[in-house]
Amino acid sequence: MADPRIKTLKIKTGVVKRLAKEKTVYEKEADQQRTRVEKFKAEGKDEHDIHKQEEVLQESLMMVPDCQRRLAKAYIELDGILNSEQDLKETEEYLTAQVVLEEAKLQLPSS
């Protein structure tokens, strides 16, 4: 029978991976939206259109800290599992989780 700790490890690894990707997507979206707002202003578009695009930009910018907070929490949880389940060190899931943690570390704010 499969070890339930491995299932938990897989799930937590997936969460960290997804949140890191989500944060990157929101940052990219905010950059694209910022460019769109500048383009609208440069082209002299209607103030209402510019204002709507700025609102969309603000929504994207608000999502980045939320993703970062959730990523930090998931990172700590996964790191705790890896530290407490040293006997799983040889499993593929454990090694994958370590790689995902290293990649996600780049998405966390420097303390």
Contacts in CASP RR format, 6 or more apart in sequence:
PFRMAT RR
TARGET T0000
AUTHOR 0000-0000-0000
METHOD contacts of the structure
MODEL  1
MADPRIKTLKIKTGVVKRLAKEKTVYEKEADQQRTRVEKFKAEGKDEHDI
HKQEEVLQESLMMVPDCQRRLAKAYIELDGILNSEQDLKETEEYLTAQVV
LEEAKLQLPSS
3 88 0 8 1.000
5 81 0 8 1.000
5 85 0 8 1.000
5 88 0 8 1.000
6 88 0 8 1.000
6 91 0 8 1.000
6 93 0 8 1.000
8 81 0 8 1.000
9 78 0 8 1.000
9 81 0 8 1.000
9 82 0 8 1.000
9 85 0 8 1.000
9 88 0 8 1.000
9 91 0 8 1.000
9 93 0 8 1.000
9 94 0 8 1.000
9 97 0 8 1.000
10 93 0 8 1.000
12 74 0 8 1.000
12 77 0 8 1.000
12 78 0 8 1.000
12 81 0 8 1.000
12 97 0 8 1.000
13 78 0 8 1.000
13 93 0 8 1.000
13 96 0 8 1.000
13 97 0 8 1.000
13 100 0 8 1.000
14 100 0 8 1.000
15 74 0 8 1.000
15 78 0 8 1.000
16 71 0 8 1.000
16 74 0 8 1.000
16 75 0 8 1.000
16 78 0 8 1.000
16 97 0 8 1.000
16 100 0 8 1.000
16 101 0 8 1.000
16 104 0 8 1.000
17 100 0 8 1.000
17 103 0 8 1.000
17 104 0 8 1.000
19 67 0 8 1.000
19 70 0 8 1.000
19 71 0 8 1.000
19 74 0 8 1.000
19 104 0 8 1.000
20 71 0 8 1.000
20 100 0 8 1.000
20 103 0 8 1.000
20 104 0 8 1.000
20 107 0 8 1.000
22 67 0 8 1.000
23 64 0 8 1.000
23 67 0 8 1.000
23 68 0 8 1.000
23 71 0 8 1.000
23 107 0 8 1.000
24 107 0 8 1.000
26 60 0 8 1.000
26 63 0 8 1.000
26 64 0 8 1.000
26 67 0 8 1.000
27 64 0 8 1.000
29 60 0 8 1.000
30 57 0 8 1.000
30 60 0 8 1.000
30 61 0 8 1.000
30 64 0 8 1.000
33 53 0 8 1.000
33 56 0 8 1.000
33 57 0 8 1.000
33 60 0 8 1.000
34 57 0 8 1.000
36 53 0 8 1.000
36 57 0 8 1.000
37 50 0 8 1.000
37 53 0 8 1.000
37 54 0 8 1.000
37 57 0 8 1.000
40 49 0 8 1.000
40 50 0 8 1.000
40 53 0 8 1.000
41 50 0 8 1.000
68 107 0 8 1.000
68 108 0 8 1.000
68 109 0 8 1.000
71 104 0 8 1.000
71 107 0 8 1.000
71 108 0 8 1.000
72 108 0 8 1.000
72 109 0 8 1.000
75 101 0 8 1.000
75 104 0 8 1.000
75 105 0 8 1.000
75 108 0 8 1.000
78 97 0 8 1.000
78 100 0 8 1.000
78 101 0 8 1.000
79 101 0 8 1.000
81 97 0 8 1.000
82 94 0 8 1.000
82 97 0 8 1.000
82 98 0 8 1.000
82 101 0 8 1.000
85 94 0 8 1.000
88 94 0 8 1.000
END
